[in-house]
Amino acid sequence: MDDNLKTVYRYDAGGKGFRKAAIVLIGLASVLALFGFFWVKSWI
């Protein structure tokens, strides 16, 4: 039973890390989109 609990905890910890990574990547993508918008606007 202890092995089963460790496995559940390991997957839960991985989920937290994935959520953090997803938030960071979405933040970087939004910053890139913002700079891209102003860069395209400078051409028009």
C-alpha positions as protocol buffer text, in pm:
chain_id: "A"
residue {
  index: 1
  type: MET
  ca { x: 0 y: 0 z: 0 }
}
residue {
  index: 2
  type: ASP
  ca { x: 286 y: 240 z: 67 }
}
residue {
  index: 3
  type: ASP
  ca { x: 408 y: 201 z: -290 }
}
residue {
  index: 4
  type: ASN
  ca { x: 64 y: 295 z: -418 }
}
residue {
  index: 5
  type: LEU
  ca { x: 56 y: 614 z: -207 }
}
residue {
  index: 6
  type: LYS
  ca { x: 405 y: 712 z: -324 }
}
residue {
  index: 7
  type: THR
  ca { x: 297 y: 666 z: -684 }
}
residue {
  index: 8
  type: VAL
  ca { x: -7 y: 888 z: -636 }
}
residue {
  index: 9
  type: TYR
  ca { x: 206 y: 1154 z: -467 }
}
residue {
  index: 10
  type: ARG
  ca { x: 465 y: 1136 z: -745 }
}
residue {
  index: 11
  type: TYR
  ca { x: 199 y: 1193 z: -1013 }
}
residue {
  index: 12
  type: ASP
  ca { x: 46 y: 1477 z: -811 }
}
residue {
  index: 13
  type: ALA
  ca { x: 383 y: 1650 z: -778 }
}
residue {
  index: 14
  type: GLY
  ca { x: 435 y: 1611 z: -1152 }
}
residue {
  index: 15
  type: GLY
  ca { x: 100 y: 1774 z: -1215 }
}
residue {
  index: 16
  type: LYS
  ca { x: 201 y: 2077 z: -1011 }
}
residue {
  index: 17
  type: GLY
  ca { x: 524 y: 2110 z: -1206 }
}
residue {
  index: 18
  type: PHE
  ca { x: 340 y: 2080 z: -1535 }
}
residue {
  index: 19
  type: ARG
  ca { x: 93 y: 2351 z: -1434 }
}
residue {
  index: 20
  type: LYS
  ca { x: 379 y: 2582 z: -1334 }
}
residue {
  index: 21
  type: ALA
  ca { x: 561 y: 2519 z: -1662 }
}
residue {
  index: 22
  type: ALA
  ca { x: 241 y: 2579 z: -1861 }
}
residue {
  index: 23
  type: ILE
  ca { x: 180 y: 2913 z: -1687 }
}
residue {
  index: 24
  type: VAL
  ca { x: 539 y: 3025 z: -1752 }
}
residue {
  index: 25
  type: LEU
  ca { x: 518 y: 2923 z: -2118 }
}
residue {
  index: 26
  type: ILE
  ca { x: 183 y: 3098 z: -2166 }
}
residue {
  index: 27
  type: GLY
  ca { x: 329 y: 3411 z: -2005 }
}
residue {
  index: 28
  type: LEU
  ca { x: 629 y: 3405 z: -2238 }
}
residue {
  index: 29
  type: ALA
  ca { x: 403 y: 3350 z: -2539 }
}
residue {
  index: 30
  type: SER
  ca { x: 188 y: 3648 z: -2444 }
}
residue {
  index: 31
  type: VAL
  ca { x: 494 y: 3872 z: -2405 }
}
residue {
  index: 32
  type: LEU
  ca { x: 621 y: 3754 z: -2745 }
}
residue {
  index: 33
  type: ALA
  ca { x: 279 y: 3822 z: -2899 }
}
residue {
  index: 34
  type: LEU
  ca { x: 279 y: 4171 z: -2749 }
}
residue {
  index: 35
  type: PHE
  ca { x: 621 y: 4253 z: -2891 }
}
residue {
  index: 36
  type: GLY
  ca { x: 522 y: 4097 z: -3223 }
}
residue {
  index: 37
  type: PHE
  ca { x: 212 y: 4315 z: -3237 }
}
residue {
  index: 38
  type: PHE
  ca { x: 413 y: 4633 z: -3187 }
}
residue {
  index: 39
  type: TRP
  ca { x: 677 y: 4516 z: -3436 }
}
residue {
  index: 40
  type: VAL
  ca { x: 412 y: 4453 z: -3705 }
}
residue {
  index: 41
  type: LYS
  ca { x: 246 y: 4785 z: -3619 }
}
residue {
  index: 42
  type: SER
  ca { x: 575 y: 4966 z: -3681 }
}
residue {
  index: 43
  type: TRP
  ca { x: 576 y: 4835 z: -4039 }
}
residue {
  index: 44
  type: ILE
  ca { x: 224 y: 4962 z: -4110 }
}
